[in-house]
Amino acid sequence: MHPYSGFTSAQVLWTLSFASLLVLLVVLMGRERSRRFKFFTIGIVLLAFRLLVTKLLYGRVAPIPFYEVFIPLGDLSAVVSLLILVELARKAFVGLGRRAWIVGSLAVLAVGAVVLWKWGTWPAWKTMTAGTTLAVLELMQTGSQKVELLANVLTVELGLLVLFFGRRFKAGWRSHTQAILIGLSTASIAQMLRDGVWQLIAMKAVPHSQAEYDHIIGIRDKLANANEIVFIVVVVWWIASLWIDEPGAGTPAQEIAPSPEYLLTKNAAVASETGAAPEAAPEVAEPESE
C-alpha cells in the first residue's frame, strides 16, 4: 500500500516550478545577472507572477474575471518573450555586420511566419469582430498563443545559430547567453511537442463514453505534467549556469592589491640600488575589537 500524501502531481509540480523560479530570481539579482539580462529577468518575474495568480484565483472567482486577469498577463508575457530574443541575439552576435543582421533576421522570421501560418487554427472573422467580452478575450488569447508559438520557433532557430556560430562572437560554450538560449530552446521544443501531440489527439479522438473521455483528458494532463518537468529541469540548469561565472570573468592579477611585505621588500631593493632611504610600507589598520 502507498501512503496517501494529500497532494496531486499537479500541485507538486506547481510548487517545484514556483520555488525554482524564486531561486532563479535570487541568483539573477544576487549574482548581478539581472543587470545584463534585463528582459530575461522581467520574463521570469512575469512567469512567477502568472503562476501565483493562477494558483490564487483559479476556482475561487468566476471564469470571466479570471480570464480578464490571466489572458492580458499572457499577452504581456508573449511580448516580453520576443524582447528576450532580441536581447539575447544582440549579446550573442556582437560585431555582426548590418547586412548580415538584416539577412539573418529576415530568414529567421520567414521560417517563423510559415510555421505560424500552418500551425493551428485561426478564429472566424465574425468571432473576432463580435465586440462582446468573450470575443475580445478569445481574440486576446489567440494573439497570445500565436505570439508564443512564434517566439518558440524563433527561440529554437536562434538557439541553433548560437550553437553553431556563437564561438565566433561572444556566445561560446559556458557563456551565460548560450546557457539561457539552451534552456529556452529546450523548453520551447517541449512545449511545441506537447501542443502538437495534443492537437493530433484532439482532432482524431471521438469519445463514445465517459471512460473514453476521461482517458483523453488523462493524456492531456500527462502531457502537461511532462512539459512541466522539462521546464523545472531547465530552470535548474539556469540556476547552475548563471551562478557560475563565465570563463575569464575572474579578477585580473594586476588588479590584486600588493601586500605590505611585498611593498617593503620592493622599496628596500630600490633603495639599495639608488642609495636613497627606503620608503615606509603603508600601515594596515587593525580590525577593531568588538
C-alpha positions in Angstrom: 0.0 0.0 0.0 1.2 3.5 -0.8 0.6 6.2 1.9 -1.8 9.0 0.9 0.1 12.2 0.7 -2.9 14.5 0.0 -1.1 16.3 -2.9 -1.7 15.7 -6.6 1.1 15.6 -9.1 -0.1 19.0 -10.5 0.3 20.5 -7.0 3.7 19.1 -6.5 4.9 20.3 -9.9 3.4 23.7 -9.3 5.3 24.0 -6.0 8.6 22.9 -7.6 8.1 25.3 -10.5 7.4 28.3 -8.3 10.1 27.5 -5.9 12.7 27.1 -8.6 11.7 30.4 -10.2 12.2 32.2 -6.9 15.7 30.6 -6.5 16.5 31.7 -10.1 15.5 35.2 -9.3 17.7 35.2 -6.2 20.6 34.1 -8.4 19.9 36.7 -11.1 19.8 39.5 -8.6 22.4 38.2 -6.1 25.0 37.4 -8.8 24.1 40.7 -10.7 23.0 38.8 -13.8 19.7 40.8 -13.9 21.6 44.0 -14.9 22.9 42.2 -18.0 19.8 40.2 -18.9 17.0 42.7 -18.0 14.2 41.3 -20.2 15.0 37.8 -19.3 14.7 38.7 -15.6 11.4 40.5 -16.3 10.2 37.4 -18.1 11.0 35.2 -15.1 9.2 37.7 -12.8 6.1 37.7 -15.0 6.1 33.9 -15.2 6.3 33.5 -11.5 3.5 36.1 -11.1 1.3 34.2 -13.5 1.8 31.0 -11.6 0.9 32.7 -8.4 -2.2 34.4 -9.9 -3.4 31.1 -11.4 -3.0 29.3 -8.0 -4.8 32.0 -6.0 -7.6 32.8 -8.4 -8.4 29.6 -10.3 -11.6 28.1 -9.0 -12.1 30.9 -6.5 -13.5 33.5 -8.8 -15.9 33.4 -11.7 -14.4 32.3 -15.1 -14.8 35.7 -16.8 -13.0 37.8 -14.2 -10.3 35.1 -14.0 -9.7 35.2 -17.8 -9.8 39.1 -17.7 -6.7 38.9 -15.5 -5.0 35.8 -16.8 -5.2 36.5 -20.6 -3.7 40.0 -20.5 -0.8 38.6 -18.5 -0.3 36.0 -21.1 -0.2 38.7 -23.8 2.3 40.7 -21.9 4.5 37.6 -21.3 4.3 36.8 -25.1 5.6 40.3 -26.0 8.4 40.1 -23.4 9.4 36.7 -24.8 10.1 38.4 -28.1 12.1 41.2 -26.4 14.1 38.5 -24.6 15.1 37.0 -28.0 16.2 40.4 -29.3 18.2 40.9 -26.1 20.0 37.6 -26.4 20.6 37.9 -30.1 22.3 41.3 -29.7 24.5 39.9 -26.9 25.3 36.7 -28.8 26.3 38.2 -32.1 28.2 41.3 -31.1 30.2 42.7 -34.1 28.0 41.1 -36.7 27.7 43.3 -39.8 24.5 45.2 -40.6 23.8 43.4 -43.8 24.3 40.0 -42.1 21.9 41.1 -39.3 19.2 42.0 -41.9 19.6 38.9 -43.9 19.7 36.6 -40.9 16.7 38.3 -39.2 14.6 38.1 -42.4 15.4 34.4 -42.8 14.6 33.5 -39.2 11.3 35.5 -39.3 10.3 33.8 -42.6 10.6 30.4 -41.1 8.6 31.5 -38.1 5.9 33.1 -40.3 5.5 29.8 -42.2 5.1 27.8 -39.0 2.7 30.3 -37.6 0.6 30.2 -40.7 0.5 26.4 -41.0 0.2 25.5 -37.3 -3.2 25.6 -35.6 -6.4 27.3 -36.5 -7.5 30.9 -36.5 -10.8 32.1 -35.1 -13.6 33.0 -37.5 -13.8 36.7 -38.7 -17.3 37.0 -37.1 -15.9 35.9 -33.8 -13.1 38.4 -33.9 -15.4 41.3 -34.8 -18.3 40.4 -32.4 -17.4 43.1 -29.9 -18.5 41.1 -26.9 -16.4 40.4 -23.8 -16.0 36.8 -24.7 -15.0 37.7 -28.3 -12.4 40.2 -27.1 -11.0 37.6 -24.6 -10.9 34.9 -27.3 -9.1 37.3 -29.7 -6.6 38.3 -27.0 -6.0 34.6 -26.1 -5.5 33.7 -29.8 -3.0 36.6 -30.1 -1.1 35.4 -27.1 -1.0 31.8 -28.4 0.2 32.8 -31.8 2.9 35.2 -30.5 4.0 32.5 -28.1 4.3 30.0 -30.9 6.3 32.5 -33.0 8.6 33.1 -30.0 9.1 29.3 -29.6 10.0 28.8 -33.2 12.4 31.8 -33.2 13.9 30.6 -29.9 14.8 27.2 -31.4 16.2 28.9 -34.5 18.3 31.4 -32.5 19.5 28.6 -30.2 20.8 26.6 -33.2 22.5 29.6 -34.7 24.3 30.3 -31.4 25.3 26.6 -31.0 26.9 26.6 -34.5 28.2 30.2 -34.7 28.3 31.5 -31.2 32.0 30.8 -30.6 32.9 33.2 -33.4 31.3 36.1 -31.4 30.6 36.3 -27.7 28.3 33.3 -27.1 30.7 30.4 -26.8 30.3 27.4 -24.6 29.7 28.1 -20.9 28.7 31.7 -21.7 25.6 32.9 -19.9 24.0 33.9 -23.2 24.3 30.4 -24.6 23.2 28.8 -21.4 20.0 30.8 -21.4 19.3 30.0 -25.0 19.9 26.3 -24.5 17.3 26.3 -21.7 14.8 28.4 -23.7 15.2 26.2 -26.8 14.7 23.0 -24.7 11.5 24.5 -23.1 10.2 25.7 -26.5 10.7 22.3 -28.1 9.0 20.5 -25.2 6.0 23.0 -25.4 5.6 22.6 -29.1 5.7 18.8 -28.9 3.1 18.9 -26.2 0.8 21.2 -28.2 1.4 19.2 -31.4 0.7 15.9 -29.9 -2.4 17.2 -28.1 -3.7 18.8 -31.3 -3.4 15.5 -33.2 -5.2 13.7 -30.4 -8.0 16.3 -30.1 -8.6 16.2 -33.9 -8.9 12.4 -34.2 -10.3 11.4 -30.8 -14.1 11.0 -30.7 -15.1 9.7 -27.2 -18.2 7.5 -27.1 -18.3 7.1 -23.3 -17.3 8.9 -20.2 -14.5 6.5 -19.7 -13.0 7.3 -23.1 -13.4 11.0 -22.4 -11.6 10.7 -19.0 -8.8 8.7 -20.8 -8.3 11.5 -23.3 -8.3 14.1 -20.5 -5.8 12.0 -18.7 -3.5 12.0 -21.7 -3.7 15.8 -21.8 -2.8 16.1 -18.1 0.2 13.7 -18.6 1.5 15.8 -21.5 1.1 18.9 -19.4 3.0 17.3 -16.4 5.8 16.1 -18.7 6.2 19.6 -20.1 6.3 21.0 -16.6 9.0 18.5 -15.6 11.1 19.6 -18.5 10.6 23.2 -17.5 11.8 22.6 -13.9 14.9 20.9 -15.3 15.5 23.9 -17.5 15.2 26.3 -14.5 17.6 24.2 -12.5 20.0 24.4 -15.5 19.7 28.2 -15.5 20.3 28.4 -11.7 23.5 26.3 -12.0 24.8 28.1 -15.2 24.1 31.6 -14.0 25.6 31.0 -10.6 29.0 30.1 -12.2 31.0 33.0 -13.6 31.8 32.9 -17.3 35.3 31.9 -18.4 37.7 34.8 -18.0 35.4 36.7 -15.7 37.7 36.4 -12.6 39.7 39.2 -11.1 42.8 40.0 -13.2 46.1 39.6 -11.4 47.1 43.2 -11.9 44.0 44.4 -10.0 45.0 42.5 -6.9 46.5 44.9 -4.3 50.1 44.0 -3.3 50.7 43.1 0.3 52.7 45.5 2.7 55.5 42.9 2.9 55.9 42.9 -0.9 56.0 46.8 -0.9 58.6 46.8 1.9 60.8 44.4 0.1 60.4 46.2 -3.2 61.3 49.6 -1.6 64.4 48.2 0.1 65.6 46.8 -3.2 65.1 50.1 -4.9 66.8 52.0 -2.1 69.9 49.7 -2.2 70.2 50.4 -5.9 69.7 54.2 -5.8 71.2 54.9 -2.3 68.0 56.6 -1.1 66.3 55.9 2.1 63.6 53.2 1.8 60.0 54.3 2.0 57.9 53.0 4.8 55.3 50.4 4.0 51.7 51.5 4.2 50.1 50.9 7.6 47.4 48.4 7.7 44.6 49.3 10.1 43.9 46.5 12.6 40.3 45.4 13.0 38.6 47.0 15.9 37.7 44.6 18.7 34.0 44.3 19.3 
